[in-house]
Structure formats: structure tokens, C-alpha cells
Amino acid sequence: MRRQTAERRGRQGENIAAWFLRLKGWRILAKRVRTPAGEVDLVAKKRGLVAFVEVKTRTTQRALDLAIDERRLARVAAAAEILTPRYAPNGEDVRIDVILIARGMPPRHIENAWIG
């Protein structure tokens, strides 16, 4: 039951993050893209830039501080490397972003979260 609640909260967070990005002028290309290296929550594009976005949803701001780490970002980066030919076939710039969502707080968008 607990896992189902977390799954539901995660999907809701991804939907909130997608709308947040749309409001900032991004176009959502894909959601929950799986690769052998890992999953990317959102793939978004704005002008000549493609962002592979990791979304973390927690009940408190304090819990969000521990939600993202280098290991998780490395998995997203490895998945993004596999997906880049599909979503940035014309040499668009690519980056890894993170969107953090906690109840009662506006989404926090960390641009270029992985520099590897």
C-alpha cells in the first residue's frame, strides 16, 4: 500500500513538473522513458535545448534535500546519453535538470544539475 501511494505521488509530481515546464515555455517530448541504463521522468525541449528531467516529489522540503544524489543523477545522465540521438538528432544542446516538488511549496527547478 505504501509503495502504491509513493507511486501515485510520484506520477502526480511528474504531471505538476510537466505543467510547470509548459508554463515556462517548454514543450514536453516524452514522459517516463525507460532505457537499459535507467529511466528519465521527462524529456522537454525549448528552442535549441533538450532537457532530460529528473522529478522528485516528497512530502516536506526537508525530505527533498535528501532526495537527489550523484548516483541518481549519474543514472539519468547515462539514460540521457542513450536517448540523445532520439530527442536531439540535430545537434541540439542537452542538459540534465531536476525539479523538486514538496507539498505547499512552488516547484524548484535546478537547471544543469549534472555536469559530468
LOROLUM-732991 format. One line per field, with one value per atom (N, C-alpha, C, O): atom name; residue in three letters; x, y, z. Coordinates in Angstrom, 2 decimals, padded with zeros to 5 digits. Layout:
vexlum <- c(CA_...)
nuvo <- c(ALA_...)
u <- c(X_...)
v <- c(Y_...)
w <- c(Z_...)
This chain:
vexlum <- c(N_CA_C_O_N_CA_C_O_N_CA_C_O_N_CA_C_O_N_CA_C_O_N_CA_C_O_N_CA_C_O_N_CA_C_O_N_CA_C_O_N_CA_C_O_N_CA_C_O_N_CA_C_O_N_CA_C_O_N_CA_C_O_N_CA_C_O_N_CA_C_O_N_CA_C_O_N_CA_C_O_N_CA_C_O_N_CA_C_O_N_CA_C_O_N_CA_C_O_N_CA_C_O_N_CA_C_O_N_CA_C_O_N_CA_C_O_N_CA_C_O_N_CA_C_O_N_CA_C_O_N_CA_C_O_N_CA_C_O_N_CA_C_O_N_CA_C_O_N_CA_C_O_N_CA_C_O_N_CA_C_O_N_CA_C_O_N_CA_C_O_N_CA_C_O_N_CA_C_O_N_CA_C_O_N_CA_C_O_N_CA_C_O_N_CA_C_O_N_CA_C_O_N_CA_C_O_N_CA_C_O_N_CA_C_O_N_CA_C_O_N_CA_C_O_N_CA_C_O_N_CA_C_O_N_CA_C_O_N_CA_C_O_N_CA_C_O_N_CA_C_O_N_CA_C_O_N_CA_C_O_N_CA_C_O_N_CA_C_O_N_CA_C_O_N_CA_C_O_N_CA_C_O_N_CA_C_O_N_CA_C_O_N_CA_C_O_N_CA_C_O_N_CA_C_O_N_CA_C_O_N_CA_C_O_N_CA_C_O_N_CA_C_O_N_CA_C_O_N_CA_C_O_N_CA_C_O_N_CA_C_O_N_CA_C_O_N_CA_C_O_N_CA_C_O_N_CA_C_O_N_CA_C_O_N_CA_C_O_N_CA_C_O_N_CA_C_O_N_CA_C_O_N_CA_C_O_N_CA_C_O_N_CA_C_O_N_CA_C_O_N_CA_C_O_N_CA_C_O_N_CA_C_O_N_CA_C_O_N_CA_C_O_N_CA_C_O_N_CA_C_O_N_CA_C_O_N_CA_C_O_N_CA_C_O_N_CA_C_O_N_CA_C_O_N_CA_C_O_N_CA_C_O_N_CA_C_O_N_CA_C_O_N_CA_C_O_N_CA_C_O_N_CA_C_O_N_CA_C_O_N_CA_C_O_N_CA_C_O_N_CA_C_O_N_CA_C_O_N_CA_C_O_N_CA_C_O_N_CA_C_O)
nuvo <- c(MET_MET_MET_MET_ARG_ARG_ARG_ARG_ARG_ARG_ARG_ARG_GLN_GLN_GLN_GLN_THR_THR_THR_THR_ALA_ALA_ALA_ALA_GLU_GLU_GLU_GLU_ARG_ARG_ARG_ARG_ARG_ARG_ARG_ARG_GLY_GLY_GLY_GLY_ARG_ARG_ARG_ARG_GLN_GLN_GLN_GLN_GLY_GLY_GLY_GLY_GLU_GLU_GLU_GLU_ASN_ASN_ASN_ASN_ILE_ILE_ILE_ILE_ALA_ALA_ALA_ALA_ALA_ALA_ALA_ALA_TRP_TRP_TRP_TRP_PHE_PHE_PHE_PHE_LEU_LEU_LEU_LEU_ARG_ARG_ARG_ARG_LEU_LEU_LEU_LEU_LYS_LYS_LYS_LYS_GLY_GLY_GLY_GLY_TRP_TRP_TRP_TRP_ARG_ARG_ARG_ARG_ILE_ILE_ILE_ILE_LEU_LEU_LEU_LEU_ALA_ALA_ALA_ALA_LYS_LYS_LYS_LYS_ARG_ARG_ARG_ARG_VAL_VAL_VAL_VAL_ARG_ARG_ARG_ARG_THR_THR_THR_THR_PRO_PRO_PRO_PRO_ALA_ALA_ALA_ALA_GLY_GLY_GLY_GLY_GLU_GLU_GLU_GLU_VAL_VAL_VAL_VAL_ASP_ASP_ASP_ASP_LEU_LEU_LEU_LEU_VAL_VAL_VAL_VAL_ALA_ALA_ALA_ALA_LYS_LYS_LYS_LYS_LYS_LYS_LYS_LYS_ARG_ARG_ARG_ARG_GLY_GLY_GLY_GLY_LEU_LEU_LEU_LEU_VAL_VAL_VAL_VAL_ALA_ALA_ALA_ALA_PHE_PHE_PHE_PHE_VAL_VAL_VAL_VAL_GLU_GLU_GLU_GLU_VAL_VAL_VAL_VAL_LYS_LYS_LYS_LYS_THR_THR_THR_THR_ARG_ARG_ARG_ARG_THR_THR_THR_THR_THR_THR_THR_THR_GLN_GLN_GLN_GLN_ARG_ARG_ARG_ARG_ALA_ALA_ALA_ALA_LEU_LEU_LEU_LEU_ASP_ASP_ASP_ASP_LEU_LEU_LEU_LEU_ALA_ALA_ALA_ALA_ILE_ILE_ILE_ILE_ASP_ASP_ASP_ASP_GLU_GLU_GLU_GLU_ARG_ARG_ARG_ARG_ARG_ARG_ARG_ARG_LEU_LEU_LEU_LEU_ALA_ALA_ALA_ALA_ARG_ARG_ARG_ARG_VAL_VAL_VAL_VAL_ALA_ALA_ALA_ALA_ALA_ALA_ALA_ALA_ALA_ALA_ALA_ALA_ALA_ALA_ALA_ALA_GLU_GLU_GLU_GLU_ILE_ILE_ILE_ILE_LEU_LEU_LEU_LEU_THR_THR_THR_THR_PRO_PRO_PRO_PRO_ARG_ARG_ARG_ARG_TYR_TYR_TYR_TYR_ALA_ALA_ALA_ALA_PRO_PRO_PRO_PRO_ASN_ASN_ASN_ASN_GLY_GLY_GLY_GLY_GLU_GLU_GLU_GLU_ASP_ASP_ASP_ASP_VAL_VAL_VAL_VAL_ARG_ARG_ARG_ARG_ILE_ILE_ILE_ILE_ASP_ASP_ASP_ASP_VAL_VAL_VAL_VAL_ILE_ILE_ILE_ILE_LEU_LEU_LEU_LEU_ILE_ILE_ILE_ILE_ALA_ALA_ALA_ALA_ARG_ARG_ARG_ARG_GLY_GLY_GLY_GLY_MET_MET_MET_MET_PRO_PRO_PRO_PRO_PRO_PRO_PRO_PRO_ARG_ARG_ARG_ARG_HIS_HIS_HIS_HIS_ILE_ILE_ILE_ILE_GLU_GLU_GLU_GLU_ASN_ASN_ASN_ASN_ALA_ALA_ALA_ALA_TRP_TRP_TRP_TRP_ILE_ILE_ILE_ILE_GLY_GLY_GLY_GLY)
u <- c(000.82_000.00_000.87_000.58_001.91_002.81_003.49_003.65_003.89_004.55_003.58_003.98_002.32_001.31_001.09_000.93_001.09_000.93_002.12_001.94_003.32_004.52_004.51_004.88_004.08_003.98_002.98_003.26_001.84_000.81_001.32_001.10_002.00_002.55_003.63_003.71_004.44_005.47_004.88_005.36_003.85_003.18_002.55_002.61_001.93_001.33_002.41_002.21_003.54_004.66_005.17_005.49_005.25_005.69_004.71_005.12_003.42_002.42_002.54_002.44_002.75_002.94_004.18_004.16_005.27_006.52_006.33_006.86_005.59_005.34_004.58_004.93_003.56_002.81_003.67_003.60_004.48_005.40_006.33_006.53_006.89_007.77_007.00_007.50_005.80_004.99_004.75_004.83_004.47_004.25_005.51_005.43_006.67_007.94_008.36_009.47_007.47_007.73_008.33_008.73_008.42_008.98_007.89_006.71_008.28_007.39_007.82_009.00_006.87_007.17_007.20_006.19_008.34_008.51_008.14_007.64_008.39_008.12_008.07_008.64_007.38_007.32_007.74_007.44_008.43_008.82_009.43_008.87_010.56_011.24_012.24_013.15_012.07_012.96_014.07_013.85_015.26_016.40_017.08_016.76_018.01_018.76_019.56_019.86_019.89_020.68_019.82_020.33_018.54_017.66_016.52_016.33_015.75_014.57_014.74_015.38_014.16_014.11_012.64_011.78_012.36_010.98_010.34_009.22_011.03_010.51_011.61_012.78_011.22_012.12_011.41_010.28_012.09_011.47_012.38_013.60_011.77_012.54_012.07_010.88_013.05_012.78_013.83_015.03_013.37_014.25_015.24_014.82_016.52_017.53_018.11_019.26_017.33_017.82_016.89_015.67_017.45_016.68_017.12_018.31_016.14_016.42_015.85_014.69_016.70_016.28_016.08_017.02_014.85_014.46_014.14_013.33_014.79_014.50_013.56_013.86_012.44_011.46_011.46_011.36_011.57_011.49_010.37_010.30_009.48_008.35_008.44_008.58_008.37_008.42_007.37_006.86_007.06_006.02_006.52_005.74_007.84_008.38_009.61_010.27_009.88_011.07_012.34_013.30_012.33_013.49_013.79_014.95_012.75_012.93_013.48_014.22_013.14_013.66_015.17_015.85_015.70_017.14_017.93_019.09_017.32_017.99_017.55_018.02_016.65_016.03_016.92_016.76_017.84_018.65_020.12_020.60_020.82_022.25_022.99_022.37_024.29_025.12_024.84_024.86_024.58_024.31_023.04_023.02_021.99_020.74_020.94_020.45_021.65_021.91_022.77_022.59_023.70_024.54_023.69_023.95_022.67_021.77_020.97_020.78_020.49_019.75_020.67_020.27_021.90_022.86_023.15_023.26_023.29_023.55_022.34_022.52_021.15_019.94_019.85_019.49_020.19_020.15_021.12_020.84_022.26_023.24_022.67_022.90_021.93_021.29_020.19_020.00_019.46_018.29_018.61_017.77_019.79_020.14_019.95_019.39_020.39_020.17_018.69_018.36_017.81_016.38_015.77_014.97_016.14_015.48_016.26_015.71_017.53_018.34_019.14_020.37_018.44_019.14_019.86_020.71_019.53_020.12_021.18_021.45_021.78_022.86_022.41_023.19_021.14_020.67_021.50_022.03_021.61_022.26_021.42_020.20_022.09_021.42_021.89_023.06_020.98_021.36_020.46_019.42_020.89_020.13_019.60_020.36_018.28_017.65_016.98_016.75_016.68_015.94_014.82_015.02_013.65_012.55_012.15_011.83_012.18_011.85_010.48_010.21_009.62_008.27_007.96_008.11_007.51_007.08_005.74_005.47_004.93_003.61_003.70_004.51_002.88_002.81_003.92_003.99_004.78_005.91_005.83_005.35_006.28_006.34_007.43_008.40_007.28_008.34_009.68_009.74_010.74_012.10_012.81_013.00_013.19_013.82_015.32_015.78_016.07_017.52_018.00_017.94_018.47_018.93_020.37_021.18_020.68_022.04_022.58_023.68_021.79_022.13_023.29_023.96_023.55_024.64_025.65_025.35_026.85_027.95_028.99_029.84_028.93_029.79_030.62_031.39)
v <- c(-001.19_000.00_001.26_002.23_001.23_002.38_002.67_003.83_001.60_001.75_002.34_003.16_001.91_002.45_003.94_004.71_004.33_005.75_006.54_007.62_006.02_006.71_006.79_007.82_005.72_005.71_006.76_007.50_006.82_007.81_009.23_010.11_009.46_010.78_011.15_012.30_010.17_010.42_010.80_011.73_010.09_010.42_011.80_012.56_012.11_013.43_014.51_015.55_014.27_015.22_015.41_016.53_014.33_014.44_015.27_016.06_015.10_015.91_017.39_018.26_017.67_019.05_019.64_020.77_018.86_019.34_019.61_020.59_018.74_018.95_020.26_021.03_020.49_021.75_022.95_023.98_022.82_023.90_024.25_025.42_023.23_023.48_024.10_025.01_023.61_024.19_025.68_026.48_026.04_027.45_028.29_029.49_027.64_028.33_028.27_028.66_027.78_027.78_026.50_026.48_025.45_024.18_023.33_023.44_022.49_021.50_020.14_019.78_019.37_018.06_017.06_016.87_016.43_015.46_014.05_013.26_013.73_012.38_012.37_013.24_011.36_011.12_009.68_008.78_009.49_008.16_007.29_006.25_007.70_006.96_006.01_006.44_004.74_003.72_003.35_003.27_003.14_002.66_001.57_001.42_000.83_-000.15_000.52_-000.13_001.79_002.49_003.10_003.43_003.25_003.88_004.59_004.49_005.31_006.00_007.50_008.03_008.19_009.65_010.03_009.56_010.86_011.21_012.05_011.75_013.09_013.98_014.32_014.47_014.44_014.98_016.22_016.15_017.37_018.64_019.40_019.24_020.22_021.00_022.45_022.75_023.33_024.77_025.34_025.31_025.84_026.32_025.23_024.12_025.49_024.50_023.73_023.29_023.56_022.90_021.76_021.94_020.59_019.44_019.15_019.02_019.06_018.77_017.40_017.10_016.58_015.31_015.61_015.98_015.45_015.97_014.85_013.97_014.91_014.03_014.79_015.92_014.18_014.82_014.07_012.84_014.81_014.21_014.89_016.12_014.07_014.57_014.00_012.79_014.87_014.46_015.25_016.26_014.78_015.45_016.73_017.63_016.82_018.02_018.53_017.78_019.80_020.40_019.73_019.52_019.41_018.77_017.41_017.06_016.65_015.35_015.52_014.66_016.62_016.85_017.04_016.67_017.62_017.86_016.56_016.57_015.44_014.15_013.30_012.17_013.82_013.02_012.82_011.83_013.70_013.61_013.52_014.25_012.62_012.47_012.19_012.03_012.14_011.96_010.64_010.59_009.59_008.28_008.32_007.80_008.94_009.05_009.90_009.57_011.00_011.86_011.15_011.36_010.32_009.58_008.61_008.42_008.00_007.11_007.88_007.42_009.06_009.89_010.30_010.28_010.67_011.07_009.91_010.11_008.71_007.54_007.27_006.96_007.39_007.23_008.33_008.07_009.56_010.69_010.48_010.84_009.90_009.62_008.65_008.81_007.66_006.71_007.39_007.10_008.30_008.93_010.15_010.58_010.70_011.92_011.79_012.69_010.70_010.62_010.68_011.18_010.20_010.21_011.60_012.05_012.29_013.55_014.80_015.90_014.64_015.78_015.37_015.44_014.94_014.40_015.45_015.11_016.71_017.77_018.56_019.72_017.94_018.60_019.64_020.50_019.55_020.48_020.34_019.26_021.41_021.32_020.43_020.39_019.73_018.79_019.08_019.41_018.95_019.09_018.21_017.73_018.03_017.28_018.29_019.04_018.31_019.18_018.34_017.15_018.98_018.35_019.30_020.51_018.75_019.54_018.88_017.69_019.66_019.18_019.73_020.92_018.83_019.22_018.75_017.57_019.69_019.37_020.06_021.14_019.42_019.95_021.39_021.67_022.26_023.64_024.55_025.71_024.04_024.83_024.89_023.95_026.00_026.01_025.05_024.82_024.49_023.61_024.33_025.52_023.61_024.17_023.52_022.30_024.34_023.85_024.09_025.23_023.00_023.09_022.79_021.65_023.81_023.66_023.18_023.56_022.32_021.83_021.20_021.52_020.31_019.70_018.73_018.46_018.20_017.23_017.80_018.10_017.95_018.38_017.29_017.28_016.38_015.22_014.99_014.03)
w <- c(000.00_000.00_000.00_-000.71_000.80_000.90_-000.44_-000.84_-001.14_-002.44_-003.47_-004.29_-003.42_-004.34_-004.09_-005.04_-002.84_-002.50_-003.03_-003.59_-002.85_-003.34_-004.86_-005.44_-005.51_-006.98_-007.46_-008.41_-006.82_-007.18_-006.97_-007.80_-005.85_-005.55_-006.58_-007.00_-006.97_-007.98_-009.32_-009.97_-009.75_-011.02_-010.97_-011.93_-009.84_-009.68_-009.75_-010.37_-009.12_-009.16_-010.58_-010.98_-011.34_-012.74_-013.56_-014.42_-013.30_-014.01_-013.64_-014.51_-012.37_-011.92_-012.58_-013.06_-012.60_-013.20_-014.69_-015.21_-015.38_-016.81_-017.04_-017.94_-016.25_-016.40_-016.06_-016.73_-015.03_-014.64_-015.80_-016.11_-016.44_-017.58_-018.75_-019.40_-019.02_-020.10_-019.86_-020.79_-018.62_-018.29_-018.51_-018.72_-018.45_-018.69_-020.16_-020.50_-021.03_-022.47_-023.02_-024.19_-022.23_-022.68_-023.33_-022.98_-024.25_-024.86_-024.32_-024.38_-023.81_-023.27_-024.43_-025.12_-024.64_-025.72_-025.29_-026.08_-024.02_-023.53_-022.01_-021.34_-021.49_-020.05_-019.79_-020.57_-018.69_-018.22_-019.30_-019.67_-019.80_-020.86_-020.22_-019.50_-020.48_-019.89_-020.88_-022.09_-020.33_-021.09_-020.26_-019.08_-020.84_-020.03_-018.90_-017.90_-019.05_-018.03_-016.93_-015.86_-017.18_-016.19_-016.87_-018.08_-016.08_-016.57_-016.49_-015.58_-017.46_-017.45_-017.25_-017.99_-016.26_-015.96_-017.05_-017.49_-017.49_-018.53_-019.52_-019.15_-020.78_-021.80_-022.33_-022.80_-022.24_-022.63_-023.58_-023.55_-024.41_-025.38_-025.38_-025.31_-025.46_-025.57_-026.50_-026.21_-027.61_-028.68_-029.05_-029.39_-029.00_-029.39_-028.23_-028.29_-027.16_-025.95_-025.57_-025.51_-025.29_-024.82_-023.39_-023.10_-022.49_-021.09_-020.72_-020.99_-020.12_-019.54_-018.06_-017.36_-017.60_-016.28_-015.30_-015.58_-014.16_-013.03_-012.10_-011.72_-011.73_-010.86_-009.53_-009.50_-008.45_-007.12_-006.36_-006.28_-005.80_-005.04_-003.63_-003.44_-002.66_-001.25_-000.48_-000.96_000.71_001.50_002.15_002.44_002.38_003.02_002.27_001.55_002.45_001.85_002.39_001.65_003.65_004.28_003.63_003.39_003.34_002.69_001.28_000.80_000.62_-000.74_-000.75_-001.71_000.33_000.39_000.28_-000.13_000.65_000.60_-000.58_-000.75_-001.41_-002.48_-003.69_-004.41_-003.92_-005.14_-004.74_-003.87_-005.39_-005.10_-006.40_-007.46_-006.32_-007.51_-008.22_-009.45_-007.47_-008.06_-008.91_-010.02_-008.41_-009.18_-010.42_-011.50_-010.26_-011.42_-012.46_-013.66_-012.01_-012.95_-013.77_-014.96_-013.16_-013.91_-014.95_-016.07_-014.56_-015.51_-016.66_-017.82_-016.33_-017.36_-018.31_-019.52_-017.78_-018.63_-019.54_-020.72_-019.01_-019.83_-020.88_-022.03_-020.49_-021.44_-022.59_-023.73_-022.28_-023.33_-024.37_-025.57_-023.91_-024.82_-025.63_-026.81_-024.99_-025.61_-026.47_-027.27_-026.32_-027.06_-028.57_-029.18_-029.21_-030.66_-031.05_-032.13_-030.19_-030.50_-030.30_-031.12_-029.22_-028.88_-029.27_-029.27_-029.60_-030.05_-031.29_-031.29_-032.35_-033.52_-034.36_-035.18_-034.15_-034.97_-034.22_-034.56_-033.22_-032.50_-031.49_-031.09_-031.05_-030.04_-028.76_-028.48_-028.00_-026.70_-025.79_-025.91_-024.90_-024.00_-022.58_-022.35_-021.63_-020.22_-019.36_-019.80_-018.12_-017.12_-016.11_-015.51_-015.93_-014.96_-013.88_-014.07_-012.76_-011.68_-011.28_-011.18_-011.05_-010.49_-009.18_-009.14_-008.11_-006.78_-006.38_-006.53_-005.89_-005.54_-004.13_-003.80_-003.30_-001.94_-001.69_-002.21_-000.91_-000.60_-000.06_000.83_-000.60_-000.11_-000.60_-000.19_-001.47_-001.97_-003.49_-004.12_-004.09_-005.56_-006.04_-005.32_-007.24_-007.76_-007.81_-008.13_-007.50_-007.57_-008.75_-008.78_-009.72_-010.96_-010.87_-010.81_-010.85_-010.82_-012.24_-012.70_-012.91_-014.28_-014.30_-013.46_-015.29_-015.45_-014.16_-013.71_-013.60_-012.31_-012.40_-011.40_-013.58_-013.76_-014.72_-015.88_-014.23_-015.10_-015.02_-014.13_-015.98_-015.87_-017.02_-017.04)
